């Protein structure tokens, strides 16, 4: 509720744009930010390099399959 009130108080400012820091840190977030980022999507492993004919066939099948 404090975050919402603080955000709404920014609307009462006569001049803007307003950019202010909220005094509290987010819960569960380390202060130093030393966590590594990771992609949340399971991406497929890229295929091994193919010959020209194999690459063309793959691209053709991908295009037709759309």
PDB file with SEQRES, HELIX, SHEET and CRYST1 records, atoms N, CA, C and O in Angstrom:
SEQRES   1 A   66  UNK UNK UNK UNK UNK UNK UNK UNK UNK UNK UNK UNK UNK          
SEQRES   2 A   66  UNK UNK UNK UNK UNK UNK UNK UNK UNK UNK UNK UNK UNK          
SEQRES   3 A   66  UNK UNK UNK UNK UNK UNK UNK UNK UNK UNK UNK UNK UNK          
SEQRES   4 A   66  UNK UNK UNK UNK UNK UNK UNK UNK UNK UNK UNK UNK UNK          
SEQRES   5 A   66  UNK UNK UNK UNK UNK UNK UNK UNK UNK UNK UNK UNK UNK          
SEQRES   6 A   66  UNK                                                          
HELIX    1 AA1 UNK A    2  UNK A   10  1                                   9    
HELIX    2 AA2 UNK A   52  UNK A   64  1                                  13    
CRYST1    1.000    1.000    1.000  90.00  90.00  90.00 P 1           1          
ATOM      1  N   UNK A   1       0.816  -1.184   0.000  1.00  0.00           N  
ATOM      2  CA  UNK A   1       0.000   0.000   0.000  1.00  0.00           C  
ATOM      3  C   UNK A   1       0.872   1.265   0.000  1.00  0.00           C  
ATOM      4  O   UNK A   1       0.507   2.289  -0.577  1.00  0.00           O  
ATOM      5  N   UNK A   2       2.036   1.167   0.663  1.00  0.00           N  
ATOM      6  CA  UNK A   2       2.920   2.333   0.715  1.00  0.00           C  
ATOM      7  C   UNK A   2       3.451   2.680  -0.672  1.00  0.00           C  
ATOM      8  O   UNK A   2       3.630   3.853  -1.003  1.00  0.00           O  
ATOM      9  N   UNK A   3       3.699   1.661  -1.472  1.00  0.00           N  
ATOM     10  CA  UNK A   3       4.215   1.903  -2.817  1.00  0.00           C  
ATOM     11  C   UNK A   3       3.163   2.624  -3.651  1.00  0.00           C  
ATOM     12  O   UNK A   3       3.476   3.574  -4.368  1.00  0.00           O  
ATOM     13  N   UNK A   4       1.921   2.173  -3.557  1.00  0.00           N  
ATOM     14  CA  UNK A   4       0.836   2.798  -4.306  1.00  0.00           C  
ATOM     15  C   UNK A   4       0.640   4.245  -3.870  1.00  0.00           C  
ATOM     16  O   UNK A   4       0.466   5.129  -4.709  1.00  0.00           O  
ATOM     17  N   UNK A   5       0.669   4.485  -2.582  1.00  0.00           N  
ATOM     18  CA  UNK A   5       0.517   5.866  -2.090  1.00  0.00           C  
ATOM     19  C   UNK A   5       1.661   6.750  -2.583  1.00  0.00           C  
ATOM     20  O   UNK A   5       1.441   7.885  -3.008  1.00  0.00           O  
ATOM     21  N   UNK A   6       2.871   6.226  -2.524  1.00  0.00           N  
ATOM     22  CA  UNK A   6       4.020   7.007  -2.992  1.00  0.00           C  
ATOM     23  C   UNK A   6       3.901   7.308  -4.486  1.00  0.00           C  
ATOM     24  O   UNK A   6       4.241   8.405  -4.930  1.00  0.00           O  
ATOM     25  N   UNK A   7       3.419   6.338  -5.258  1.00  0.00           N  
ATOM     26  CA  UNK A   7       3.250   6.550  -6.696  1.00  0.00           C  
ATOM     27  C   UNK A   7       2.174   7.595  -6.967  1.00  0.00           C  
ATOM     28  O   UNK A   7       2.345   8.445  -7.842  1.00  0.00           O  
ATOM     29  N   UNK A   8       1.077   7.542  -6.234  1.00  0.00           N  
ATOM     30  CA  UNK A   8       0.005   8.517  -6.431  1.00  0.00           C  
ATOM     31  C   UNK A   8       0.428   9.915  -5.994  1.00  0.00           C  
ATOM     32  O   UNK A   8      -0.033  10.906  -6.560  1.00  0.00           O  
ATOM     33  N   UNK A   9       1.292  10.004  -5.004  1.00  0.00           N  
ATOM     34  CA  UNK A   9       1.787  11.315  -4.574  1.00  0.00           C  
ATOM     35  C   UNK A   9       2.633  11.971  -5.660  1.00  0.00           C  
ATOM     36  O   UNK A   9       2.719  13.198  -5.717  1.00  0.00           O  
ATOM     37  N   UNK A  10       3.251  11.182  -6.512  1.00  0.00           N  
ATOM     38  CA  UNK A  10       4.031  11.751  -7.611  1.00  0.00           C  
ATOM     39  C   UNK A  10       3.140  12.519  -8.584  1.00  0.00           C  
ATOM     40  O   UNK A  10       3.602  13.442  -9.254  1.00  0.00           O  
ATOM     41  N   UNK A  11       1.870  12.141  -8.662  1.00  0.00           N  
ATOM     42  CA  UNK A  11       0.944  12.821  -9.568  1.00  0.00           C  
ATOM     43  C   UNK A  11       0.575  14.215  -9.085  1.00  0.00           C  
ATOM     44  O   UNK A  11       0.085  15.028  -9.869  1.00  0.00           O  
ATOM     45  N   UNK A  12       0.799  14.503  -7.816  1.00  0.00           N  
ATOM     46  CA  UNK A  12       0.452  15.820  -7.280  1.00  0.00           C  
ATOM     47  C   UNK A  12       1.547  16.846  -7.536  1.00  0.00           C  
ATOM     48  O   UNK A  12       1.354  18.030  -7.259  1.00  0.00           O  
ATOM     49  N   UNK A  13       2.680  16.420  -8.052  1.00  0.00           N  
ATOM     50  CA  UNK A  13       3.782  17.344  -8.327  1.00  0.00           C  
ATOM     51  C   UNK A  13       3.369  18.314  -9.428  1.00  0.00           C  
ATOM     52  O   UNK A  13       2.700  17.932 -10.387  1.00  0.00           O  
ATOM     53  N   UNK A  14       3.770  19.557  -9.281  1.00  0.00           N  
ATOM     54  CA  UNK A  14       3.402  20.570 -10.267  1.00  0.00           C  
ATOM     55  C   UNK A  14       4.319  20.545 -11.485  1.00  0.00           C  
ATOM     56  O   UNK A  14       3.920  20.982 -12.565  1.00  0.00           O  
ATOM     57  N   UNK A  15       5.529  20.048 -11.331  1.00  0.00           N  
ATOM     58  CA  UNK A  15       6.461  19.994 -12.457  1.00  0.00           C  
ATOM     59  C   UNK A  15       6.879  18.550 -12.676  1.00  0.00           C  
ATOM     60  O   UNK A  15       6.914  17.757 -11.734  1.00  0.00           O  
ATOM     61  N   UNK A  16       7.183  18.222 -13.868  1.00  0.00           N  
ATOM     62  CA  UNK A  16       7.571  16.854 -14.153  1.00  0.00           C  
ATOM     63  C   UNK A  16       8.425  16.797 -15.386  1.00  0.00           C  
ATOM     64  O   UNK A  16       8.693  17.852 -15.961  1.00  0.00           O  
ATOM     65  N   UNK A  17       8.853  15.705 -15.816  1.00  0.00           N  
ATOM     66  CA  UNK A  17       8.619  14.380 -15.237  1.00  0.00           C  
ATOM     67  C   UNK A  17       9.365  14.199 -13.920  1.00  0.00           C  
ATOM     68  O   UNK A  17      10.396  14.825 -13.675  1.00  0.00           O  
ATOM     69  N   UNK A  18       8.821  13.338 -13.092  1.00  0.00           N  
ATOM     70  CA  UNK A  18       9.373  13.100 -11.764  1.00  0.00           C  
ATOM     71  C   UNK A  18       9.953  11.696 -11.723  1.00  0.00           C  
ATOM     72  O   UNK A  18       9.298  10.728 -12.111  1.00  0.00           O  
ATOM     73  N   UNK A  19      11.168  11.598 -11.258  1.00  0.00           N  
ATOM     74  CA  UNK A  19      11.815  10.304 -11.083  1.00  0.00           C  
ATOM     75  C   UNK A  19      12.405  10.282  -9.685  1.00  0.00           C  
ATOM     76  O   UNK A  19      13.344  11.019  -9.385  1.00  0.00           O  
ATOM     77  N   UNK A  20      11.852   9.438  -8.839  1.00  0.00           N  
ATOM     78  CA  UNK A  20      12.322   9.345  -7.460  1.00  0.00           C  
ATOM     79  C   UNK A  20      12.534   7.893  -7.093  1.00  0.00           C  
ATOM     80  O   UNK A  20      11.874   7.001  -7.627  1.00  0.00           O  
ATOM     81  N   UNK A  21      13.455   7.663  -6.180  1.00  0.00           N  
ATOM     82  CA  UNK A  21      13.686   6.326  -5.652  1.00  0.00           C  
ATOM     83  C   UNK A  21      12.747   6.079  -4.489  1.00  0.00           C  
ATOM     84  O   UNK A  21      12.521   6.964  -3.664  1.00  0.00           O  
ATOM     85  N   UNK A  22      12.203   4.876  -4.424  1.00  0.00           N  
ATOM     86  CA  UNK A  22      11.410   4.479  -3.264  1.00  0.00           C  
ATOM     87  C   UNK A  22      12.403   4.042  -2.195  1.00  0.00           C  
ATOM     88  O   UNK A  22      13.358   3.328  -2.503  1.00  0.00           O  
ATOM     89  N   UNK A  23      12.203   4.449  -0.957  1.00  0.00           N  
ATOM     90  CA  UNK A  23      13.223   4.201   0.066  1.00  0.00           C  
ATOM     91  C   UNK A  23      13.428   2.735   0.438  1.00  0.00           C  
ATOM     92  O   UNK A  23      14.485   2.390   0.965  1.00  0.00           O  
ATOM     93  N   UNK A  24      12.465   1.870   0.185  1.00  0.00           N  
ATOM     94  CA  UNK A  24      12.582   0.465   0.572  1.00  0.00           C  
ATOM     95  C   UNK A  24      13.107  -0.367  -0.591  1.00  0.00           C  
ATOM     96  O   UNK A  24      12.857  -0.049  -1.754  1.00  0.00           O  
ATOM     97  N   UNK A  25      13.836  -1.435  -0.270  1.00  0.00           N  
ATOM     98  CA  UNK A  25      14.270  -2.393  -1.281  1.00  0.00           C  
ATOM     99  C   UNK A  25      13.185  -3.446  -1.471  1.00  0.00           C  
ATOM    100  O   UNK A  25      12.400  -3.714  -0.562  1.00  0.00           O  
ATOM    101  N   UNK A  26      13.150  -4.032  -2.643  1.00  0.00           N  
ATOM    102  CA  UNK A  26      12.187  -5.094  -2.913  1.00  0.00           C  
ATOM    103  C   UNK A  26      12.505  -6.300  -2.038  1.00  0.00           C  
ATOM    104  O   UNK A  26      13.679  -6.602  -1.821  1.00  0.00           O  
ATOM    105  N   UNK A  27      11.486  -6.999  -1.530  1.00  0.00           N  
ATOM    106  CA  UNK A  27      11.754  -8.165  -0.682  1.00  0.00           C  
ATOM    107  C   UNK A  27      12.368  -9.305  -1.485  1.00  0.00           C  
ATOM    108  O   UNK A  27      11.959  -9.585  -2.612  1.00  0.00           O  
ATOM    109  N   UNK A  28      13.350  -9.949  -0.886  1.00  0.00           N  
ATOM    110  CA  UNK A  28      13.961 -11.116  -1.510  1.00  0.00           C  
ATOM    111  C   UNK A  28      14.987 -10.804  -2.576  1.00  0.00           C  
ATOM    112  O   UNK A  28      15.535 -11.728  -3.178  1.00  0.00           O  
ATOM    113  N   UNK A  29      15.266  -9.549  -2.832  1.00  0.00           N  
ATOM    114  CA  UNK A  29      16.249  -9.185  -3.848  1.00  0.00           C  
ATOM    115  C   UNK A  29      17.543  -8.802  -3.142  1.00  0.00           C  
ATOM    116  O   UNK A  29      17.530  -7.936  -2.266  1.00  0.00           O  
ATOM    117  N   UNK A  30      18.660  -9.429  -3.504  1.00  0.00           N  
ATOM    118  CA  UNK A  30      19.920  -9.067  -2.852  1.00  0.00           C  
ATOM    119  C   UNK A  30      20.298  -7.622  -3.170  1.00  0.00           C  
ATOM    120  O   UNK A  30      20.086  -7.145  -4.284  1.00  0.00           O  
ATOM    121  N   UNK A  31      20.847  -6.950  -2.197  1.00  0.00           N  
ATOM    122  CA  UNK A  31      21.190  -5.537  -2.355  1.00  0.00           C  
ATOM    123  C   UNK A  31      22.288  -5.328  -3.387  1.00  0.00           C  
ATOM    124  O   UNK A  31      22.297  -4.310  -4.079  1.00  0.00           O  
ATOM    125  N   UNK A  32      23.209  -6.270  -3.500  1.00  0.00           N  
ATOM    126  CA  UNK A  32      24.329  -6.111  -4.420  1.00  0.00           C  
ATOM    127  C   UNK A  32      23.981  -6.510  -5.845  1.00  0.00           C  
ATOM    128  O   UNK A  32      24.699  -6.141  -6.774  1.00  0.00           O  
ATOM    129  N   UNK A  33      22.902  -7.251  -6.040  1.00  0.00           N  
ATOM    130  CA  UNK A  33      22.507  -7.661  -7.379  1.00  0.00           C  
ATOM    131  C   UNK A  33      23.486  -8.606  -8.032  1.00  0.00           C  
ATOM    132  O   UNK A  33      23.735  -8.502  -9.233  1.00  0.00           O  
ATOM    133  N   UNK A  34      24.055  -9.535  -7.262  1.00  0.00           N  
ATOM    134  CA  UNK A  34      25.079 -10.419  -7.799  1.00  0.00           C  
ATOM    135  C   UNK A  34      24.514 -11.708  -8.389  1.00  0.00           C  
ATOM    136  O   UNK A  34      25.272 -12.632  -8.683  1.00  0.00           O  
ATOM    137  N   UNK A  35      23.212 -11.782  -8.565  1.00  0.00           N  
ATOM    138  CA  UNK A  35      22.625 -12.977  -9.167  1.00  0.00           C  
ATOM    139  C   UNK A  35      22.844 -12.957 -10.677  1.00  0.00           C  
ATOM    140  O   UNK A  35      22.772 -11.904 -11.310  1.00  0.00           O  
ATOM    141  N   UNK A  36      23.106 -14.108 -11.235  1.00  0.00           N  
ATOM    142  CA  UNK A  36      23.269 -14.213 -12.681  1.00  0.00           C  
ATOM    143  C   UNK A  36      21.898 -14.281 -13.341  1.00  0.00           C  
ATOM    144  O   UNK A  36      20.982 -14.912 -12.814  1.00  0.00           O  
ATOM    145  N   UNK A  37      21.758 -13.640 -14.477  1.00  0.00           N  
ATOM    146  CA  UNK A  37      20.505 -13.674 -15.218  1.00  0.00           C  
ATOM    147  C   UNK A  37      20.478 -14.939 -16.067  1.00  0.00           C  
ATOM    148  O   UNK A  37      21.516 -15.416 -16.525  1.00  0.00           O  
ATOM    149  N   UNK A  38      19.290 -15.469 -16.266  1.00  0.00           N  
ATOM    150  CA  UNK A  38      19.128 -16.660 -17.099  1.00  0.00           C  
ATOM    151  C   UNK A  38      17.883 -16.493 -17.953  1.00  0.00           C  
ATOM    152  O   UNK A  38      16.916 -15.855 -17.538  1.00  0.00           O  
ATOM    153  N   UNK A  39      17.910 -17.057 -19.121  1.00  0.00           N  
ATOM    154  CA  UNK A  39      16.760 -17.004 -20.016  1.00  0.00           C  
ATOM    155  C   UNK A  39      15.699 -17.970 -19.508  1.00  0.00           C  
ATOM    156  O   UNK A  39      15.999 -19.146 -19.302  1.00  0.00           O  
ATOM    157  N   UNK A  40      14.461 -17.509 -19.298  1.00  0.00           N  
ATOM    158  CA  UNK A  40      13.420 -18.389 -18.775  1.00  0.00           C  
ATOM    159  C   UNK A  40      12.813 -19.309 -19.831  1.00  0.00           C  
ATOM    160  O   UNK A  40      12.025 -20.193 -19.495  1.00  0.00           O  
ATOM    161  N   UNK A  41      13.161 -19.119 -21.085  1.00  0.00           N  
ATOM    162  CA  UNK A  41      12.583 -19.926 -22.155  1.00  0.00           C  
ATOM    163  C   UNK A  41      13.501 -21.089 -22.510  1.00  0.00           C  
ATOM    164  O   UNK A  41      14.711 -20.902 -22.644  1.00  0.00           O  
ATOM    165  N   UNK A  42      12.944 -22.279 -22.663  1.00  0.00           N  
ATOM    166  CA  UNK A  42      13.773 -23.403 -23.106  1.00  0.00           C  
ATOM    167  C   UNK A  42      14.009 -23.302 -24.617  1.00  0.00           C  
ATOM    168  O   UNK A  42      13.119 -23.619 -25.406  1.00  0.00           O  
ATOM    169  N   UNK A  43      15.177 -22.872 -25.008  1.00  0.00           N  
ATOM    170  CA  UNK A  43      15.491 -22.703 -26.419  1.00  0.00           C  
ATOM    171  C   UNK A  43      16.112 -23.977 -26.976  1.00  0.00           C  
ATOM    172  O   UNK A  43      16.863 -24.657 -26.276  1.00  0.00           O  
ATOM    173  N   UNK A  44      15.805 -24.308 -28.236  1.00  0.00           N  
ATOM    174  CA  UNK A  44      16.386 -25.516 -28.823  1.00  0.00           C  
ATOM    175  C   UNK A  44      17.885 -25.342 -29.055  1.00  0.00           C  
ATOM    176  O   UNK A  44      18.373 -24.233 -29.275  1.00  0.00           O  
ATOM    177  N   UNK A  45      18.586 -26.443 -29.001  1.00  0.00           N  
ATOM    178  CA  UNK A  45      20.025 -26.435 -29.259  1.00  0.00           C  
ATOM    179  C   UNK A  45      20.225 -26.268 -30.759  1.00  0.00           C  
ATOM    180  O   UNK A  45      19.594 -26.978 -31.543  1.00  0.00           O  
ATOM    181  N   UNK A  46      21.083 -25.350 -31.176  1.00  0.00           N  
ATOM    182  CA  UNK A  46      21.291 -25.168 -32.616  1.00  0.00           C  
ATOM    183  C   UNK A  46      21.851 -26.438 -33.255  1.00  0.00           C  
ATOM    184  O   UNK A  46      22.659 -27.152 -32.662  1.00  0.00           O  
ATOM    185  N   UNK A  47      21.405 -26.691 -34.463  1.00  0.00           N  
ATOM    186  CA  UNK A  47      21.856 -27.877 -35.193  1.00  0.00           C  
ATOM    187  C   UNK A  47      23.306 -27.696 -35.629  1.00  0.00           C  
ATOM    188  O   UNK A  47      23.807 -26.577 -35.749  1.00  0.00           O  
ATOM    189  N   UNK A  48      23.953 -28.814 -35.859  1.00  0.00           N  
ATOM    190  CA  UNK A  48      25.344 -28.758 -36.318  1.00  0.00           C  
ATOM    191  C   UNK A  48      25.376 -28.166 -37.730  1.00  0.00           C  
ATOM    192  O   UNK A  48      24.382 -28.234 -38.454  1.00  0.00           O  
ATOM    193  N   UNK A  49      26.499 -27.593 -38.116  1.00  0.00           N  
ATOM    194  CA  UNK A  49      26.590 -27.009 -39.458  1.00  0.00           C  
ATOM    195  C   UNK A  49      26.298 -28.058 -40.524  1.00  0.00           C  
ATOM    196  O   UNK A  49      26.790 -29.184 -40.458  1.00  0.00           O  
ATOM    197  N   UNK A  50      25.498 -27.674 -41.495  1.00  0.00           N  
ATOM    198  CA  UNK A  50      25.104 -28.609 -42.545  1.00  0.00           C  
ATOM    199  C   UNK A  50      25.745 -28.198 -43.865  1.00  0.00           C  
ATOM    200  O   UNK A  50      26.261 -27.091 -44.018  1.00  0.00           O  
ATOM    201  N   UNK A  51      25.692 -29.125 -44.803  1.00  0.00           N  
ATOM    202  CA  UNK A  51      26.172 -28.806 -46.147  1.00  0.00           C  
ATOM    203  C   UNK A  51      25.177 -27.851 -46.791  1.00  0.00           C  
ATOM    204  O   UNK A  51      24.102 -27.607 -46.244  1.00  0.00           O  
ATOM    205  N   UNK A  52      25.526 -27.321 -47.929  1.00  0.00           N  
ATOM    206  CA  UNK A  52      24.643 -26.384 -48.623  1.00  0.00           C  
ATOM    207  C   UNK A  52      23.287 -26.991 -48.937  1.00  0.00           C  
ATOM    208  O   UNK A  52      22.257 -26.337 -48.775  1.00  0.00           O  
ATOM    209  N   UNK A  53      23.285 -28.257 -49.391  1.00  0.00           N  
ATOM    210  CA  UNK A  53      22.026 -28.918 -49.734  1.00  0.00           C  
ATOM    211  C   UNK A  53      21.173 -29.159 -48.496  1.00  0.00           C  
ATOM    212  O   UNK A  53      19.961 -28.948 -48.527  1.00  0.00           O  
ATOM    213  N   UNK A  54      21.801 -29.600 -47.404  1.00  0.00           N  
ATOM    214  CA  UNK A  54      21.051 -29.852 -46.171  1.00  0.00           C  
ATOM    215  C   UNK A  54      20.484 -28.550 -45.609  1.00  0.00           C  
ATOM    216  O   UNK A  54      19.348 -28.519 -45.135  1.00  0.00           O  
ATOM    217  N   UNK A  55      21.263 -27.491 -45.659  1.00  0.00           N  
ATOM    218  CA  UNK A  55      20.792 -26.199 -45.160  1.00  0.00           C  
ATOM    219  C   UNK A  55      19.617 -25.706 -45.996  1.00  0.00           C  
ATOM    220  O   UNK A  55      18.642 -25.190 -45.450  1.00  0.00           O  
ATOM    221  N   UNK A  56      19.699 -25.860 -47.316  1.00  0.00           N  
ATOM    222  CA  UNK A  56      18.605 -25.452 -48.187  1.00  0.00           C  
ATOM    223  C   UNK A  56      17.349 -26.265 -47.892  1.00  0.00           C  
ATOM    224  O   UNK A  56      16.253 -25.711 -47.815  1.00  0.00           O  
ATOM    225  N   UNK A  57      17.508 -27.582 -47.727  1.00  0.00           N  
ATOM    226  CA  UNK A  57      16.356 -28.440 -47.436  1.00  0.00           C  
ATOM    227  C   UNK A  57      15.716 -28.049 -46.107  1.00  0.00           C  
ATOM    228  O   UNK A  57      14.490 -28.000 -46.008  1.00  0.00           O  
ATOM    229  N   UNK A  58      16.521 -27.771 -45.089  1.00  0.00           N  
ATOM    230  CA  UNK A  58      15.996 -27.350 -43.786  1.00  0.00           C  
ATOM    231  C   UNK A  58      15.233 -26.031 -43.891  1.00  0.00           C  
ATOM    232  O   UNK A  58      14.146 -25.887 -43.331  1.00  0.00           O  
ATOM    233  N   UNK A  59      15.807 -25.080 -44.608  1.00  0.00           N  
ATOM    234  CA  UNK A  59      15.144 -23.788 -44.766  1.00  0.00           C  
ATOM    235  C   UNK A  59      13.844 -23.930 -45.543  1.00  0.00           C  
ATOM    236  O   UNK A  59      12.855 -23.273 -45.219  1.00  0.00           O  
ATOM    237  N   UNK A  60      13.835 -24.778 -46.559  1.00  0.00           N  
ATOM    238  CA  UNK A  60      12.629 -25.004 -47.346  1.00  0.00           C  
ATOM    239  C   UNK A  60      11.543 -25.639 -46.493  1.00  0.00           C  
ATOM    240  O   UNK A  60      10.389 -25.214 -46.537  1.00  0.00           O  
ATOM    241  N   UNK A  61      11.905 -26.654 -45.720  1.00  0.00           N  
ATOM    242  CA  UNK A  61      10.919 -27.303 -44.858  1.00  0.00           C  
ATOM    243  C   UNK A  61      10.402 -26.351 -43.779  1.00  0.00           C  
ATOM    244  O   UNK A  61       9.222 -26.391 -43.430  1.00  0.00           O  
ATOM    245  N   UNK A  62      11.262 -25.511 -43.258  1.00  0.00           N  
ATOM    246  CA  UNK A  62      10.824 -24.538 -42.257  1.00  0.00           C  
ATOM    247  C   UNK A  62       9.865 -23.532 -42.873  1.00  0.00           C  
ATOM    248  O   UNK A  62       8.883 -23.142 -42.240  1.00  0.00           O  
ATOM    249  N   UNK A  63      10.140 -23.108 -44.103  1.00  0.00           N  
ATOM    250  CA  UNK A  63       9.283 -22.135 -44.778  1.00  0.00           C  
ATOM    251  C   UNK A  63       7.931 -22.746 -45.120  1.00  0.00           C  
ATOM    252  O   UNK A  63       6.900 -22.103 -44.924  1.00  0.00           O  
ATOM    253  N   UNK A  64       7.916 -23.965 -45.625  1.00  0.00           N  
ATOM    254  CA  UNK A  64       6.669 -24.629 -46.013  1.00  0.00           C  
ATOM    255  C   UNK A  64       5.848 -24.993 -44.779  1.00  0.00           C  
ATOM    256  O   UNK A  64       4.618 -24.987 -44.818  1.00  0.00           O  
ATOM    257  N   UNK A  65       6.530 -25.306 -43.697  1.00  0.00           N  
ATOM    258  CA  UNK A  65       5.832 -25.723 -42.483  1.00  0.00           C  
ATOM    259  C   UNK A  65       5.167 -24.590 -41.726  1.00  0.00           C  
ATOM    260  O   UNK A  65       4.434 -24.846 -40.770  1.00  0.00           O  
ATOM    261  N   UNK A  66       5.395 -23.359 -42.118  1.00  0.00           N  
ATOM    262  CA  UNK A  66       4.808 -22.217 -41.401  1.00  0.00           C  
ATOM    263  C   UNK A  66       3.347 -22.121 -41.579  1.00  0.00           C  
ATOM    264  O   UNK A  66       2.717 -21.213 -41.036  1.00  0.00           O  
TER     265      UNK A  66                                                      
END                                                                             
